[in-house]
Amino acid sequence: MTYKKIQDLDKPELKIYHQLRESAFRDDNSFIADSPKVVNILLETDIEVKSILATKEYYEEFEELLKGKNIPTCYVADKKEMQSIVGHKIHHNCMMHGIRPEALHVESLGDHIIMLDAITSTENIGSIARSAAALGVDSYLIPNVAPHPYSRRSLRVSMGHISKLKYSIYDDIFITIQILQQNNYKVFAAEVAPNSLKLQDVVVPQKWVILMGHEGKGLSQGIIDACDECVEIEMGGDVRSFNVGVAASILMYHFKSHSL
């Protein structure tokens, strides 16, 4: 591990920390992670790390964690220098440049999958990943039109726990549902519909997929028809829906606690 005290804030190799925002990835699938909590969780995995940009205090506090890690370069800067490099005010003292893991083929995922359709919010991508990791749902299936789970904000919201999940990115939802069904998954559409089952009445199989819809539009009838069953969470009063992240958490908890 090489520690480098930054002498020139405009070094070309530091530009990655300024240029990479949200889902803007370079050809090498780079990502940027913010804050010690997120970075430290990522360091517990085998994710490829290109460099760390942090203060002397961070390196001293987490010296034991960093020992033995294959980190080519550790840049040392004070908080003011870090803010100059990043280009905005920051509330932490550590950032990491890594390479996002390759997405898996859908057939390489686990028995329990949380699947998204047309989700637009990066925060929802991250919060669902965090809930999945906490509840033991280890596989995440995401459309190619959604924000990437290793985008900067998604990583931050997931607290880095996306790194605990197997993930796959699909192109066509109908073909993907068919592949899942051919591999003995039962696909449940999460939607309030005339024919939907109440959550308490669902018989949870060994291999299952929970499919969550768009934050505002939900799932189309065509997608619901392609799934094996439709399930809804019982709600009282005049409330017709939950936030998609909250709904996903409730469904995942129920399915995990009732799995065969």
Residue pairs with C-beta under 8 A, 6 or more apart in sequence:
1 66
1 69
1 71
1 74
2 72
2 73
2 74
3 59
3 74
3 76
4 73
4 74
4 75
4 76
5 76
5 77
6 14
6 75
6 76
6 77
6 81
6 85
9 81
9 84
9 85
13 51
13 73
14 53
14 75
14 85
16 26
16 30
16 32
16 50
16 51
16 97
17 32
17 53
17 85
17 86
17 95
17 97
18 85
18 86
18 87
20 26
20 30
20 31
20 32
20 97
20 152
21 32
21 152
22 122
22 147
22 151
22 152
22 153
23 122
23 147
23 148
23 151
25 31
25 100
25 148
28 99
29 99
29 100
30 50
30 97
30 98
30 99
30 100
31 97
31 98
31 99
31 100
31 150
31 151
31 152
31 155
32 95
32 96
32 97
32 98
32 152
33 39
33 42
33 95
33 96
33 98
33 152
33 155
33 156
33 160
34 90
34 92
34 94
34 95
34 152
34 155
34 156
35 92
35 94
35 156
36 58
36 61
36 62
36 92
36 93
36 94
37 159
37 160
38 96
38 155
38 156
38 159
38 160
39 52
39 54
39 94
39 95
39 96
39 160
40 62
40 65
40 160
41 159
41 160
41 161
41 163
42 49
42 96
42 98
42 160
42 163
43 49
43 65
43 66
43 69
43 96
45 163
45 164
47 98
47 99
47 100
47 101
47 163
48 98
48 99
49 69
49 70
49 71
49 72
49 96
49 97
49 98
50 72
50 73
50 97
50 98
50 99
51 71
51 72
51 73
51 74
51 75
51 96
51 97
52 71
52 73
52 74
52 75
52 94
52 95
52 96
52 97
53 75
53 77
53 82
53 85
53 94
53 95
53 96
53 97
54 74
54 75
54 76
54 77
54 82
54 93
54 94
54 95
55 76
55 77
55 78
55 79
55 82
55 93
55 94
56 76
56 78
57 93
58 93
58 94
59 66
59 74
59 76
66 74
77 85
79 90
79 93
82 90
82 93
82 95
83 89
83 90
86 95
100 148
100 150
101 163
101 167
103 167
103 168
103 169
104 166
104 167
104 168
105 168
106 141
106 168
106 170
106 176
106 179
106 180
107 179
107 183
108 166
108 168
109 139
109 141
109 166
109 168
110 138
110 139
110 166
111 206
111 207
111 208
112 136
112 137
112 138
112 139
112 207
112 208
112 255
112 256
112 259
113 137
113 139
113 140
113 141
113 180
113 185
113 208
113 209
113 210
114 128
114 132
114 137
114 139
114 140
114 141
114 209
114 210
114 212
114 248
114 252
115 141
115 142
115 176
115 187
115 209
115 210
115 211
115 212
116 125
116 128
116 141
116 142
116 143
116 146
116 211
116 212
117 143
117 173
117 211
117 212
117 213
117 214
117 219
117 223
118 143
118 145
118 146
118 213
118 214
118 217
119 125
119 142
119 143
119 146
119 147
119 212
119 214
119 215
119 244
120 146
120 147
120 214
120 215
121 147
121 215
121 244
122 147
122 151
122 153
122 154
122 157
123 153
123 154
123 157
123 245
124 215
124 243
124 244
124 245
125 142
125 146
125 147
125 148
125 149
125 151
125 154
125 157
125 158
126 149
126 153
126 154
126 155
126 156
126 157
126 158
126 162
127 157
127 158
127 245
128 140
128 212
128 244
128 245
128 248
128 249
129 140
129 149
129 154
129 158
129 161
129 162
129 165
130 157
130 158
130 159
130 161
130 162
131 245
131 248
131 249
131 252
132 138
132 140
132 165
132 248
132 252
133 158
133 161
133 162
133 164
133 165
134 161
135 249
135 252
135 253
135 256
136 256
137 165
137 252
137 255
137 256
138 164
138 165
138 166
139 165
139 166
139 167
139 168
140 149
140 162
140 165
140 166
140 167
140 168
141 167
141 168
141 169
141 170
141 176
141 209
142 148
142 149
142 167
142 168
142 169
142 170
143 169
143 170
143 171
143 173
144 169
144 170
144 171
147 153
147 154
148 154
148 169
149 155
149 158
149 162
149 165
149 167
150 162
154 162
155 162
170 176
173 223
173 226
174 222
174 223
174 226
177 187
177 211
177 223
177 226
177 227
178 226
180 187
180 209
181 187
181 228
183 207
184 207
185 207
185 208
185 209
186 205
186 207
186 208
186 209
186 228
186 229
187 208
187 209
187 211
187 226
187 227
187 228
187 229
188 202
188 208
188 209
188 210
188 211
188 227
188 228
188 229
188 230
188 231
188 251
188 255
189 196
189 211
189 213
189 219
189 223
189 224
189 227
189 229
189 230
189 231
190 210
190 211
190 212
190 213
190 219
190 230
190 231
190 232
190 233
190 247
190 248
190 251
191 213
191 218
191 219
191 224
191 230
191 231
191 232
192 218
192 232
192 240
192 241
193 224
193 230
193 232
195 230
196 230
196 231
196 232
197 229
197 230
197 231
197 232
198 231
198 232
198 234
199 231
199 232
199 233
199 234
199 250
199 251
199 254
200 234
202 229
202 231
202 254
202 255
202 258
204 254
204 255
204 258
204 259
204 260
205 259
205 260
206 259
206 260
208 255
208 259
210 231
210 248
210 251
210 252
210 255
211 219
211 223
211 227
212 244
212 247
212 248
212 251
213 219
213 223
213 244
215 243
215 244
218 241
224 230
231 251
233 242
233 247
233 250
233 251
235 241
235 242
241 247
242 250
